[in-house]
Amino acid sequence: MADTILIVDDEQHIIDLARMYLELEGFSIASSTDGAEALKRILGEHPALVVLDLMLPGLDGWEVCRRVRAESDVPIIMLTARSDDIDRIVGLELGADDYLTKPFNPRELVARVKAILRRSARRDKAPAGSMLKLGNLIIYPERRQVAVEGETVELRVKEFDLLQTLAENRGVVFTRERLLNVVWGYDFAGETRTVDVHVAHLRHKLRAMTPVIETVWGVGYRLDV
């Protein structure tokens, strides 16, 4: 059965454009033009991924994302009509996995959808019983769980993937561009702010963790040795 992508936008031409390109790749498409309706469909129908516009009538995209994240880890790609960093940062902080700025290249949307779903599929196939222990940090890949000093820490999907990547390559310096490619599964210039926001989230949530995520100025990040 084809994965269902829910496209939420109050501009019908955006829905039609995204539908055309995603259906060509074999996806099943559902759509909504209203935030409240979209929320019900996301929580009731469990799509494989949601493409969510920020500027919606009634319940806006930020609020939809916030409510979804209280109950579900469904991947969310946010659409914003503005290039301002603030829209992107707020969306990422609310739990969106990625974002695109309108007008967008529909082929780029397809690439990002496929990359996120590939990552989710690999995550679901993680071998049972594995564990990674570094200092007071323990990662359980098959359970998607993290503990620091014995206390479970709740991480969102991309936060977990980012931490696991750094932990499995402790001491290795990753550029932001490489992290985009490994964790998010794509390589598009100008999107490295996504990485910075997720690193900031990890540092806040795992502030008691040893080892720590170090910034290598002018290059990227690594988990210290």
GIQUI-V834394 format. One line per field, one symbol per residue. phi: phi as a letter, one per 40 degrees, with the letter a starting at -180 (. if undefined). burial: I if it has 9 or more other ideal C-beta (glycine too) atoms within 8 Angstrom, else O. A space follows every 50 residues. Layout:
phi: ???
burial: ???
This chain:
phi: .cccbcbbacbcccdcccddcccccgccbbaabbccccdcccccbfccab bbcccbcgcccccdccccccbabdcbbcbbcbcccccccccccchccaab cccbccccddccdccccccccccccdccgcabbbfcbbbbdccfbbbbfg bcbcbcdcccccccccccbdgccbcccccdccccgabbcgbcddcdcccc cccccbcccbcbcccbdgbibaccc
burial: OOIIIIIIIOOOOIIOIIIIIIIOOOIIIIIIIIIOIIIOIIIOOOIIII IIIIOIOOIIIIIIIIIIIOOOOIIIIIIIOOOOOOIIIIIIOIIIIIII IOOIOIOIIIIIIIIIIIIIOOIOOIOOOIOIOIOOIIIIIIOOOIIIOO OOIOIIIIIIIIIIIIIOIIOOOIOIIIIIIIIIIIOOOOOIIIIIIIIO IIIOIIOOIOIOIOOIOOOIIIIIO
